[in-house]
Amino acid sequence: MHSCTLLQDVSNYQPDTLDLNTDAKAAAYWFPCFRELVNKFAKQAANSQLDDPSAEQRAAQFQAAYLHQLEEHQSNIANNRGKVVLGTSELLKLNETMLRRYGFTDPWLRQKQQENAAAKARLKQRLQEIDDIANEDARWTELVRGVLAGNMFDWGAQAIASILEQDSNFGLHAALERIEQRPWLLDNLDAWLQRLHLSPAHKCAVIFVDNSGVDVVLGVLPFVRELLRRGTKVLLCANSEPSLNDVTSRELSALLDDCACQCDVLNSAWRSGRLLVYANGQSGPCLDMRTLPRELCDAIAANETDLLVIEGMGRALHTNLNAQFACETLKLAVVKNRWLAKYLGGDKMFAVICKYEHS
């Protein structure tokens, strides 16, 4: 594992936005939150292996082990304060580590497969909706809104899981209506649009993606297609290992095989190597840019990457929100947690983070 060449200062890079060892209010909220979430994760784990008579017992063991480790973290706050950063990323990764320990390698696989199939069937329609927007600013605005709305489809967020469980027809257009209207909580969209107008196309964009289904197919791929049209090469980076309903690099490659045939731009780029998929070295839903595979780091450097796009709450909010990078950066996420929205200065559920930073 290696540090990304795009880090502005590797020695001072701290991915975590929160430190539960030093922020008492954050700790008071997040520890009970994770104690509640593990109930859902244990149930999901058991339901993912209904044909295995040991699944329910292993799910209970997973839950007990997770809660024990959570208690250890909380009881050690006083000893670790100022010495070790304990971010929400650690508690999210712990969930995946414990699930694998008890034999649950991919509890959300069935949901991912169903949502990918449904999203693929709607891709051509979404691309046509984008193409019908003649004004460039309006088109890019809709593309960014599409990425944000797609990011709503996150089974790891309790507020979203409740919506998806209650409404099986909840789709991209419904999500577009739910996300915060502009001005957003953190709104640098105008600066991004201005950059597209005034400067040449980027040489290469590296995009760290998030969820399967609507998110990556109907949100990210139309955005990618527009970059490709401008002449930008695109490296799509997805998880090395399953985590919640996040897409993995292997799944993303298979998705592109299916989706590219619906669009000449995507198909040409996918076949010619102007659109590539890489594993990001992560096994949880967050992103530590110090732990990327060498192959990805080499590709970022060799292609003279000058645009970094980080999408989703785990990668762009729980981690990397305040991180500084050596190239232009666009961080996109919907805040699917009311406490976190208030912490960041907002007062609405589904507040939007659109943070554009020039290098």
Phi and psi in degrees as a GROMACS rama.xvg file:
@    title "Ramachandran Plot"
@    xaxis  label "Phi"
@    yaxis  label "Psi"
@TYPE xy
-137.641  160.969  HIS-2
-80.3431  140.844  SER-3
-68.725  137.007  CYS-4
-67.0548  -12.7832  THR-5
-83.4926  -6.92586  LEU-6
-67.7265  131.347  LEU-7
-69.4078  -38.7526  GLN-8
-147.747  95.8417  ASP-9
-58.7337  -40.9494  VAL-10
-66.0401  -27.7567  SER-11
-106.009  5.93515  ASN-12
-69.3903  124.323  TYR-13
-129.426  105.115  GLN-14
-66.1434  -34.8972  PRO-15
-71.9219  133.156  ASP-16
-77.658  -37.4902  THR-17
-112.154  150.822  LEU-18
-125.455  105.108  ASP-19
-68.7456  -15.6834  LEU-20
-76.8399  -20.9498  ASN-21
-118.466  -17.4572  THR-22
-105.327  97.781  ASP-23
-63.9837  -38.6107  ALA-24
-65.5957  -40.7328  LYS-25
-64.6609  -43.3097  ALA-26
-62.8805  -39.8541  ALA-27
-64.4233  -27.6445  ALA-28
-87.3807  -49.0857  TYR-29
-75.7961  -33.0642  TRP-30
-63.7827  -49.0369  PHE-31
-61.8933  -34.67  PRO-32
-60.6646  -46.53  CYS-33
-70.7788  -30.7912  PHE-34
-63.3118  -35.8739  ARG-35
-75.0365  -41.5452  GLU-36
-62.7085  -33.7667  LEU-37
-64.0061  -25.1607  VAL-38
-61.3029  -44.9638  ASN-39
-66.3745  -41.3335  LYS-40
-65.5939  -38.5456  PHE-41
-65.2076  -40.9734  ALA-42
-64.451  -43.2921  LYS-43
-62.0674  -41.687  GLN-44
-60.5433  -48.7653  ALA-45
-61.9026  -43.4906  ALA-46
-67.9977  -21.3728  ASN-47
-77.9338  -11.8709  SER-48
-134.103  52.2394  GLN-49
-62.7473  -23.5893  LEU-50
-83.003  -0.356818  ASP-51
-108.269  115.223  ASP-52
-64.4671  -16.952  PRO-53
-90.3548  -3.94825  SER-54
-61.7533  -43.6582  ALA-55
-64.9443  -40.9805  GLU-56
-66.0927  -42.6575  GLN-57
-65.6872  -34.8985  ARG-58
-64.7213  -39.7648  ALA-59
-66.1778  -38.0375  ALA-60
-66.0622  -40.1747  GLN-61
-57.9672  -48.4384  PHE-62
-61.294  -44.1957  GLN-63
-64.4092  -40.9859  ALA-64
-67.8585  -40.311  ALA-65
-63.5191  -46.815  TYR-66
-63.1649  -36.2731  LEU-67
-63.4317  -45.7097  HIS-68
-67.0795  -36.4763  GLN-69
-61.4816  -42.6991  LEU-70
-63.4611  -37.862  GLU-71
-60.8208  -46.5741  GLU-72
-59.0724  -45.0307  HIS-73
-69.0103  -38.5809  GLN-74
-72.1203  -18.2025  SER-75
-97.5639  7.76639  ASN-76
-56.8621  -47.3168  ILE-77
-61.6494  -39.636  ALA-78
-71.799  -31.6977  ASN-79
-96.0391  -8.56127  ASN-80
-58.2147  125.031  ARG-81
82.0349  -5.62219  GLY-82
-108.564  -43.1674  LYS-83
-131.687  136.173  VAL-84
-84.2723  128.833  VAL-85
-114.715  98.4759  LEU-86
-93.0601  166.146  GLY-87
-62.1044  -23.8545  THR-88
-60.2312  -36.8797  SER-89
-65.8899  -39.4354  GLU-90
-73.9439  -31.2867  LEU-91
-71.1897  -41.6567  LEU-92
-66.9465  -36.2308  LYS-93
-57.3274  -38.7077  LEU-94
-56.4943  -47.5657  ASN-95
-68.1751  -39.5358  GLU-96
-60.4207  -45.3499  THR-97
-71.0104  -36.6548  MET-98
-59.5754  -45.3489  LEU-99
-66.3142  -36.9449  ARG-100
-59.0547  -33.5406  ARG-101
-103.742  21.9095  TYR-102
88.4085  14.625  GLY-103
-109.829  90.8191  PHE-104
-82.855  -25.5739  THR-105
-157.5  70.6782  ASP-106
-63.4865  -21.7796  PRO-107
-99.8707  15.233  TRP-108
-56.984  -45.3189  LEU-109
-62.237  -43.8312  ARG-110
-61.9167  -41.833  GLN-111
-61.5494  -44.6925  LYS-112
-63.3398  -43.5692  GLN-113
-64.67  -44.1056  GLN-114
-72.5773  -33.4717  GLU-115
-64.2752  -43.9352  ASN-116
-62.3326  -43.8838  ALA-117
-66.2384  -39.9989  ALA-118
-68.4499  -40.8001  ALA-119
-58.3911  -36.4173  LYS-120
-68.9481  -17.6946  ALA-121
-107.918  0.789096  ARG-122
-63.8904  -47.1826  LEU-123
-59.5176  -39.9986  LYS-124
-63.6806  -42.304  GLN-125
-65.6151  -40.945  ARG-126
-63.3953  -36.4306  LEU-127
-68.2909  -37.8239  GLN-128
-60.2382  -40.4978  GLU-129
-66.741  -43.7511  ILE-130
-66.2978  -23.971  ASP-131
-75.3311  -8.66396  ASP-132
-92.391  107.2  ILE-133
-76.0553  -38.0486  ALA-134
-71.8426  128.492  ASN-135
-64.184  -44.2323  GLU-136
-61.8989  -43.3221  ASP-137
-65.2436  -37.2452  ALA-138
-66.3211  -46.6417  ARG-139
-65.9045  -35.0937  TRP-140
-61.8556  -43.4917  THR-141
-67.4592  -35.1831  GLU-142
-64.28  -43.5327  LEU-143
-65.8679  -43.7057  VAL-144
-60.5732  -34.63  ARG-145
-65.5754  -41.4683  GLY-146
-61.8924  -44.2681  VAL-147
-65.2225  -46.3868  LEU-148
-64.6089  -38.854  ALA-149
-61.3116  -32.8246  GLY-150
-70.4666  -7.87096  ASN-151
-66.8113  -23.2439  MET-152
-85.9063  74.9591  PHE-153
-130.463  105.791  ASP-154
-71.3927  -9.43858  TRP-155
-82.8234  -11.061  GLY-156
-99.7861  121.211  ALA-157
-58.9189  -40.7113  GLN-158
-62.7756  -37.5478  ALA-159
-77.6609  -41.3206  ILE-160
-56.3097  -38.5324  ALA-161
-63.93  -42.7067  SER-162
-63.4654  -47.3148  ILE-163
-66.629  -33.8107  LEU-164
-70.7952  -32.6123  GLU-165
-88.0393  -24.6554  GLN-166
-134.626  97.1117  ASP-167
-70.1171  -13.1232  SER-168
-95.9224  3.3006  ASN-169
-63.2342  120.105  PHE-170
-132.723  -167.125  GLY-171
-59.5301  -44.2396  LEU-172
-67.4025  -35.3075  HIS-173
-65.9565  -38.8446  ALA-174
-66.5435  -37.4038  ALA-175
-59.7152  -30.7739  LEU-176
-78.5182  -25.4799  GLU-177
-83.6324  -33.4599  ARG-178
-67.3013  156.517  ILE-179
-56.2525  138.511  GLU-180
-82.9288  152.942  GLN-181
-66.5635  150.425  ARG-182
-71.6546  136.85  PRO-183
-79.0273  168.276  TRP-184
-55.4463  -45.9591  LEU-185
-130.02  106.965  LEU-186
-125.065  93.6148  ASP-187
-109.089  23.47  ASN-188
-60.8009  -41.1291  LEU-189
-62.3696  -36.8366  ASP-190
-66.6667  -37.5068  ALA-191
-65.4032  -43.6262  TRP-192
-63.8994  -40.698  LEU-193
-63.7777  -41.1464  GLN-194
-60.8676  -41.4491  ARG-195
-62.2887  -34.1028  LEU-196
-72.8299  -45.3342  HIS-197
-94.6792  -15.6782  LEU-198
-121.941  157.423  SER-199
-62.966  163.756  PRO-200
-60.7758  148.296  ALA-201
-67.5396  149.084  HIS-202
-70.3865  -48.9702  LYS-203
-150.934  134.348  CYS-204
-112.591  134.244  ALA-205
-108.038  126.05  VAL-206
-122.238  119.995  ILE-207
-93.54  112.169  PHE-208
-93.9123  173.599  VAL-209
-123.318  -97.5371  ASP-210
-87.4999  159.448  ASN-211
-73.792  178.661  SER-212
69.3937  -130.663  GLY-213
-54.6336  -40.4867  VAL-214
-57.7151  -63.0048  ASP-215
-76.6005  -34.802  VAL-216
-81.4097  -49.0572  VAL-217
-96.1793  -17.8455  LEU-218
-97.5393  -56.1316  GLY-219
-78.2895  -45.2485  VAL-220
-61.5159  -40.6866  LEU-221
-61.8395  -36.7837  PRO-222
-63.8741  -43.9611  PHE-223
-61.3083  -44.1162  VAL-224
-58.6783  -38.6189  ARG-225
-68.3712  -37.7519  GLU-226
-63.1571  -43.3896  LEU-227
-60.8071  -39.4212  LEU-228
-60.9174  -31.4276  ARG-229
-79.1694  -7.30042  ARG-230
98.2214  11.1317  GLY-231
-88.8961  131.314  THR-232
-75.5501  147.25  LYS-233
-129.294  128.62  VAL-234
-108.638  113.364  LEU-235
-94.0224  128.726  LEU-236
-118.417  122.922  CYS-237
-128.475  166.269  ALA-238
-56.6385  143.124  ASN-239
-73.3743  -35.5253  SER-240
-125.116  154.433  GLU-241
-60.7683  144.709  PRO-242
-153.628  115.791  SER-243
50.5091  -133.99  LEU-244
-101.793  21.9643  ASN-245
-67.0628  142.911  ASP-246
-75.0896  141.846  VAL-247
-95.6328  164.653  THR-248
-63.2922  -37.2228  SER-249
-65.1415  -43.5733  ARG-250
-65.2345  -37.4458  GLU-251
-66.8386  -38.629  LEU-252
-62.1673  -42.4889  SER-253
-65.4084  -39.5738  ALA-254
-60.9976  -42.7997  LEU-255
-67.1887  -34.3153  LEU-256
-57.1594  -39.5828  ASP-257
-80.7996  -39.4166  ASP-258
-79.5107  -32.3592  CYS-259
-60.1849  -33.0642  ALA-260
-68.8687  -10.1364  CYS-261
-89.9352  -3.97246  GLN-262
-150.054  125.415  CYS-263
-61.7563  -39.1781  ASP-264
-64.7552  -48.4285  VAL-265
-64.6679  -41.8878  LEU-266
-63.4013  -45.8847  ASN-267
-61.9774  -44.6536  SER-268
-67.769  -39.9061  ALA-269
-67.044  -39.9928  TRP-270
-75.3081  -30.3928  ARG-271
-92.8595  -7.34612  SER-272
87.1854  12.8641  GLY-273
-85.2533  -9.22957  ARG-274
-128.98  117.587  LEU-275
-129.518  155.572  LEU-276
-118.206  135.767  VAL-277
-131.191  148.629  TYR-278
-77.5238  141.347  ALA-279
-96.253  1.31376  ASN-280
80.1896  3.38019  GLY-281
-101.094  147.827  GLN-282
-116.738  0.601836  SER-283
-123.329  -176.708  GLY-284
-86.8411  4.49859  PRO-285
-107.749  -172.843  CYS-286
-142.849  118.916  LEU-287
-110.95  111.246  ASP-288
-74.2345  -0.993061  MET-289
-88.5802  -5.66418  ARG-290
-126.754  50.7224  THR-291
-97.0185  150.881  LEU-292
-64.8674  148.58  PRO-293
-57.4852  -39.8408  ARG-294
-57.5657  -42.4871  GLU-295
-68.6214  -45.2279  LEU-296
-58.3965  -42.3805  CYS-297
-63.7959  -39.9507  ASP-298
-67.05  -39.6012  ALA-299
-60.322  -42.8539  ILE-300
-72.9978  -45.0098  ALA-301
-64.2803  -31.874  ALA-302
-91.8355  8.46474  ASN-303
50.9551  51.2393  GLU-304
-57.9842  127.725  THR-305
-126.431  8.0094  ASP-306
-141.761  127.066  LEU-307
-115.247  123.878  LEU-308
-117.643  123.824  VAL-309
-119.478  126.013  ILE-310
-120.564  139.452  GLU-311
104.833  156.743  GLY-312
-61.6139  -43.9074  MET-313
-65.0454  -45.305  GLY-314
-87.4819  -29.9864  ARG-315
-112.465  -3.78864  ALA-316
-127.837  -58.0014  LEU-317
-62.4673  -33.8711  HIS-318
-130.87  150.889  THR-319
74.2772  0.24678  ASN-320
-58.8028  -41.6357  LEU-321
-103.198  3.4008  ASN-322
-72.0138  145.348  ALA-323
-104.545  135.886  GLN-324
-123.267  162.311  PHE-325
-91.194  10.2539  ALA-326
-141.384  174.885  CYS-327
-58.6387  140.161  GLU-328
-135.45  135.484  THR-329
-123.788  117.194  LEU-330
-111.124  122.752  LYS-331
-126.519  127.235  LEU-332
-160.526  151.071  ALA-333
-103.924  130.305  VAL-334
-82.4304  105.288  VAL-335
-100.229  31.5913  LYS-336
-147.394  120.682  ASN-337
-65.5934  -38.4152  ARG-338
-60.8457  -44.0943  TRP-339
-67.2691  -36.9327  LEU-340
-61.1849  -44.3107  ALA-341
-66.508  -38.8705  LYS-342
-58.6742  -36.4175  TYR-343
-85.9732  1.87729  LEU-344
100.019  8.29998  GLY-345
-102.92  176.417  GLY-346
-137.689  14.2523  ASP-347
-123.209  142.458  LYS-348
-70.6518  145.485  MET-349
66.135  33.6679  PHE-350
-64.8694  155.675  ALA-351
-111.775  135.007  VAL-352
-108.684  116.221  ILE-353
-131.355  89.8914  CYS-354
-109.225  110.62  LYS-355
-107.886  127.608  TYR-356
-127.637  125.51  GLU-357
-79.5342  145.831  HIS-358
